[in-house]
Amino acid sequence: MKLRKDFLWGGATAANQFEGAWNVDGKGESVSDHCTNGSHTVPKRVTVNIEPDTLYPSHEAIDFYCHYEEDIALFAEMGFKCFRMSINWTRIFPTGMESEPNEAGLAFYDRVFDCCKKHGIEPLVTISHYEMPYALVEKCNGWEGREAIGYFETYCRVIFERYKDKVKYWLTFNEINAGTMPLGNVLSTSTVKGYSGPITQVPDSPQARYQALHHQFVASARVVKYAHEHYPQFLLGNMIAFCAVYPFTCHPDDVLEAQRQMRDTNWYCSDVQVKGEYPYYAKAFWEKNGIELKMEPGDLEVLKEGTVDFYTFSYYMTNCAGVGHEEAVSGNLTGGLKNPYLEASAWGWQIDPQGLRWSLNEIYERYHIPLMIVENGLGARDERSEDGKFHDSYRIDYLRRHIQQMKLAVEEDGVDLMGYTPWGCIDLVSASTGEMAKRYGFIYVNKFDDGTGDLSRERKDSFYWYKKVIATNGEDLD
């Protein structure tokens, strides 16, 4: 077995992290537009009001809004078959509550999709990627308010009809399982009404978060069902931040703790979106955590009727879990115990290529639908060398090892894998810290943490390496 001949090689981005033009052509304010910059050591803040003389990275980001033709041409030069991007909800409905969409916003994405088509690139569109309209935070505390479902449905119906001939692959919510974590209050569920302060100190209510998550499940299922009924050419997927967890030791306590974390963090959400029902342990989890979900008649039925066609996920690292152990590490959304067998990135994220193969097998064994890796990559400080170029051999090594394990999962284990879109194919703003210094891209963007930079683009060594990987369908990884 080999990778599919039509394997979707590409790269991944998010509108709020690279688009910029935050208040241009009628765009409204999103939650991300209310988030300041931060760093690895100083958390970014969310503010009720946009503060003067404060840097909000999403406001300009890397200005894809004005550079999209140049950037997509660079993606095409690498040989991209697929470009994962998102639509800014507030570019289409500035407050989320308008009766008519913003034509200027719709026209922008027409231009982007047409440019992709010109270069033979298939768009993979995330409908909601960490950028809920801030007006809906004020109205209904984000997704905690059930009325958000209807606003989301209206938004989806507009973009489905507008782009029915330009977009085939859709993802409903980015990393929807962020809602199982306190950090998800800002990033995902937008349950931050009236709060100003560090994103790490948002008052947390599991009741509000899980109610919001239920509303996202219902909204996702409704639009998936609607798309299947009206646009049979569409394929709809979910998107999970896959937080792989190993037992720290073979002690049964550690094994059970790792199993619990896998269920609560990963399977809880994807069971709903793929199997169409809450997992068997959900009721016990709700009772233990004092959660009483308010459901309306028909909710459970629509979850069953609106299951996704394929499963996508982000993979950056693995964690260990156990009882009575101390040395912890940070990571993507979640942290865990330090694995003594792994090295770590400069941001403390443990590097585990074999964990990707393990994760692919665990997911496919559970669901038996096509999979796609839509985020994977190494955040690092890229420094210009004496010859004026960016020699990011460390990134090439990271990606090479992960692609090798990805191929083993397909070629030796039999996993059905559709594609691979590494995160931040062009440098962009970090979602968790709001900084530019943590770079992922094959393309360097002259933009810095203080907001300065001329936004010029330059190819890194990894650009040329990934071009070769795509051209050989993953056979040449040297």
Buried (B, 14 or more C-beta within 10 A) or exposed (E): EEBBEEBBBBBBBBBBBBBBBBEBEBBBBBBBBBBBBBBBEEBBBBBBEBEEEEBBBBBBBBBBBBBBEEBBEBBBBBBBBBBBBBBBBBBBBBBBBBEEBBEEBBEBBEEBBEBBEEBEBBBBBBBBBBBBBBBBBEBBBBBBBBEBBEBBBBBBBBBBEBBBEBBBBBBBBBBBBBBBBBBBBBBBBBBBBEBEBBBEEBEBBBBBBBBBBBBBBBBBBBBBBBBBEEBEEBBBBBBBBBBBBBBBBEBEEBBBBBBBBBBBBBBBBBBBBBBBEBBEBBEEBBEEEEBEBEEEEEBBEBBEBBBBBBBBBBBBBBBBBBEEBEEEBBBBBBBBBBBEEBEBBEBBBBBBBBBBBBBBBBBBEBBEBBBBBBBBBBBBEBEEEEEEEBBBEBBBBBBBBBBBBBBBBBEEBEBBBBBBBBBBBBBBBBBBBBBBBBBBBBBBBBBEBEEEBEBEBBBBBBBEBBBBBBEEBBEEBE
